[in-house]
């Protein structure tokens, strides 16, 4: 089993979903943490942005849940959101947009479905 902690650095978080029709592309920073965490691959993230705009953790979780974005995300070093947005435009993928948190059930169109 691999046991590693990501070093502090800019990062990109991505997930292609809905049979290649949807793309979630976030940027954040891997930060130091005083907590050892669980064994395996791990890191602590802060300063999330979506389409270059700040994203609170509450809005991030709400966006993922409302959009139904599957778990298991790609985490890569560096900020590459612009390149992923370009990929989405060229390939016809719908970009996941921020869904602000509200304290009631939210439904989204999910690309017109």
C-alpha positions in Angstrom: 0.0 0.0 0.0 1.2 3.5 -0.9 1.5 6.0 2.0 2.2 9.5 0.9 1.2 13.0 1.8 0.9 15.6 -1.0 3.4 18.5 -0.6 2.0 22.1 -0.4 1.4 23.4 -3.9 -1.3 24.7 -6.3 -3.6 21.9 -7.4 -6.4 21.1 -9.8 -9.3 18.8 -9.0 -11.3 17.3 -11.9 -14.0 14.8 -12.6 -15.4 13.8 -16.0 -18.9 12.3 -15.5 -22.1 11.6 -17.3 -20.5 9.4 -19.9 -18.1 12.2 -20.9 -20.7 14.9 -21.1 -19.9 16.7 -17.8 -16.7 18.2 -16.4 -16.1 19.4 -12.9 -12.9 21.5 -12.8 -11.8 23.1 -9.6 -8.6 24.7 -8.4 -7.3 24.9 -4.9 -4.1 24.8 -2.9 -2.6 21.8 -1.0 -1.7 23.0 2.4 0.3 21.8 5.4 -1.7 20.1 8.2 -0.8 19.2 11.7 -3.0 16.1 11.5 -1.4 12.9 10.2 -4.6 11.7 8.5 -5.2 8.1 7.4 -2.6 5.9 5.7 -2.7 6.1 1.9 -2.6 9.0 -0.5 -3.8 12.2 1.2 -3.6 15.9 1.3 -5.4 18.9 2.8 -7.0 21.4 0.4 -7.9 25.1 0.9 -8.8 28.1 -1.2 -11.1 26.4 -3.7 -12.1 28.3 -6.9 -14.5 27.3 -9.7 -14.1 29.2 -12.9 -11.6 31.5 -11.2 -14.2 32.6 -8.5 -13.8 31.7 -4.8 -15.9 28.7 -3.7 -16.8 28.1 -0.1 -16.6 24.5 1.2 -20.3 24.6 1.8 -21.0 25.6 -1.8 -18.5 23.0 -3.1 -20.2 20.1 -1.3 -23.6 21.4 -2.3 -22.6 21.7 -5.9 -21.2 18.2 -6.0 -24.3 16.8 -4.3 -26.9 18.7 -6.3 -25.1 17.9 -9.6 -24.8 14.2 -8.6 -21.1 14.3 -9.5 -19.6 10.8 -8.7 -16.9 10.5 -6.1 -13.2 9.8 -6.9 -11.7 12.9 -8.3 -8.4 13.5 -10.1 -5.9 15.7 -8.1 -3.0 17.1 -10.1 -0.3 19.6 -9.3 -0.6 23.1 -10.7 -3.6 25.2 -11.6 -4.9 23.9 -14.9 -8.6 25.1 -14.8 -8.3 27.2 -17.9 -6.9 24.2 -20.0 -9.8 22.0 -18.7 -12.4 24.7 -19.6 -10.8 24.8 -23.1 -11.1 21.0 -23.3 -14.7 21.1 -22.3 -15.5 23.8 -24.9 -13.7 21.8 -27.7 -15.3 18.5 -26.8 -18.8 19.7 -26.0 -18.7 18.8 -22.3 -21.0 20.8 -19.9 -19.0 22.5 -17.2 -20.3 22.1 -13.6 -21.2 25.5 -12.3 -21.4 26.7 -8.7 -24.7 25.8 -7.0 -24.9 28.0 -3.9 -26.0 26.3 -0.7 -29.6 26.6 0.4 -31.3 24.9 3.3 -33.9 23.1 1.1 -34.0 20.6 -1.8 -32.4 21.9 -4.9 -32.8 20.5 -8.4 -30.7 21.5 -11.4 -31.3 20.9 -15.1 -28.1 18.7 -15.5 -27.6 19.9 -19.0 -31.2 20.0 -20.1 -32.2 16.5 -19.0 
